[in-house]
Amino acid sequence: MTFLGRDKFREGVFARDGHKCVICMDTAVDAHHILERRLWGTSGGYTLDNGASVCATCHLAAEDTTISCEELRAAAKITRVVLPEHLYTDQKYDKWGNPVLENGTRLRGELFGDESVQKALAPVMNLFTNRVKYPRSFHLPWSPGMTDDDRMLSSLEPFEGQEVVVTAKMDGECTSLYRDGLHARSLEFSPHASRDRVRALHGRIAHQIDENWRLCGENLYAKHAIHYHHLADHFLLFSVWDEKNVCQSWDDTVTYAGILDLQTVPVLYRGEWAEALIRALYQPTLDGDECEGYVVRLSRPFHFREFRHVLGKYVRKNHVVQHGGHWANRVIVPNELRGN
C-alpha cells in the first residue's frame, strides 16, 4: 500500500475522480478520507483507495456517515478496501472506525467518545449500542505462534520504563459481560452448552456491573485446544472497561474482581518492563496444565485506542492447530477446577 503526502493525496484523488463529487457530480471541494486519518497512525491514511472527491454538502453527509464508506467506494469505483492493520477485514466500519453490523446497528469504536466524533455522529446516534468488540491483540516480536492473519507490535517503546503485568494466556472464549447482556467475539451469543455457566454467572452479578461498563474474561468451561485440570474458576477476568472505554488499572481490576467474587487470570510477573526477563517467562506448563502463552500489558489505565500499543501476547508454536474441527462443533469436554 502506497501512502502519499497530504497534497499529493488531494491531487491524486481529484485527478482520479475528474474533480467531480463522486456522489452528486458537482464540483469537488475536498478529498474526503473514507476512513478517518486518526485511525491510521503516522501514515494518516493518505492512500488513493482511502479517498473520495466530494462537494461541501456530500462531505458533511460523509462525515456524519449518512453516506457510508461502501457508497463512497462504489461511487469512486474503488474495488480494494483498505483498512488500518488493527481493524478486521471481515467487518464493515463507518467513517470513524465504528463496526457496523448487518442489521445496521453500530458498535462503539476507538474514536467514539471523542467530542468531535460525537458531534459528527449526532444524526445517527440512535443506531449505536453500548457494545464494544474486544480488540485484536498484537503479538510480541518473539511470539512463535503468530500466523499470516496475525499482527505484531510495531514497537516495544511504550513499555520502556513502565510497570507491566504479565498474565497467563488462557485457552477459552473471550467473553464480555455488561449490566444488560453478554457476548463473545461475535455479538451473536447463541445458546451453547459451553456458555451455560457464564450465562448463570452473569445472571448473578449483572446488577453489580456499573452502567455501560464491561468485564472481559475467558469462559473456560469447555476444552478448546488445552484440557485444563486445575482451574481456579471457569471464568477468569482479565480486564474491566468503564463507560469512557478506558481499561482500568490492574489494581482496580483485581479490586473489581474481589467485589464480584471473581478470579483473575494468573499473574506471572509484575514489575518494571524487562525484555530479557519477559522473554524467558514462558513455560510449557503452569500449575500442572499446558500453557498457551502469556499477555503483557501496562499496569496503568489505558484508553481503547492505546490497546494495540500497550498490550502484547506470546503464543506457543502451533497452538492454533486443532484436530477434529472447531471446538464449538465437537462434543463438549468440561475443563476441571483445582481440587475437584
Steps between C-alpha positions, in 0.01 A plus 500: 500500500643837395445796733524854368548840652192713563534709183574205270209311653264787420638542149486127429144454626373803305678383182356149526146635556518769234473777761131407542316391813467122465149513652323788325750600227520864614845660516710331767636714784662236720681167481313317773664233712269199472641373829610767747871582484539467880430128466808457283774625732801670343397429137179701543324272253621709207457229236281536191277206594409687820395819321192627318434840341195673649314830489430693820153352551604139437809552713280579800288191429813286474630643829175426684497158326158534338705428188678175583855390427362234265301760304805722465721215378239387248449855369877553468539156336735387777514120498758448775395559861799629694499495879737589781675182609317472832157487338339178374465428128173309552335794678331811357582837660366851484722801430609517865595133540181392674405141400173479306294183539285342229181639657641854494578514873840646582750416770716758670848528354818658627409857399133486603545696824686794342298822517553576131388151401194518722406828331547354152295189582206689655259413214562124540554460876177300523675218309760437772497231766723505808682188380872507419678225311811385686794621292758294317802422720832548321786253543828571671794483255621168643160327498538175299124449461437794268316404179456682169177657630662632818674830564818586690557796731675769299707615797578404858572862592165554683610238754843649567536628858141405580351258749345203322293199600554169325213252524447150368322484164208265551353277230131593525231716343554874547175622657377848597242554774284814529219592735251433219655205317807308392674386182813332371708618201177513304196674643289205390533313830297200393402228749775243553556264789850642552342838576245389759734562796605847390137593432413389854795699637380808313153454644646512853727803462346712221329740741842577654662602171504877452286641221683484165801331658612157385698212646716298262626154579542143379210257507690180569224247555567301183829355379631671189859400414603458865326280755533675838492301823598769754299815425419748775159553335324456167500878439824694551492880480777684316371856450233748609392792275305808603235703315773712337665189354795513738654174615541521876837455671597149601457592868145621432432187294600284797287714732200468268551124486502484879176695528327263257667185639674431170842351430752670274733338250825382668773763536846386389687827561440854615767764495697732277527396137800274451507344155748219575305396809167507318636307204594220739163482677334238282489148637317210327298435816344715771353358821503153347320600178625579152564869443398681181720801563485834678373857465687813606321832563579827670375487858363857474163585346494549123243601238363262238693683226828421681429129516709393199804681643490411871399132494672211327483123504727200473338186358668160494598349166221326305237579763229568240534151349186313604391146425136400454375843390411812696445443872140628484405221260649219708364310798554723804777389734471705822816648642561417865546719805789449736417278795213326323 
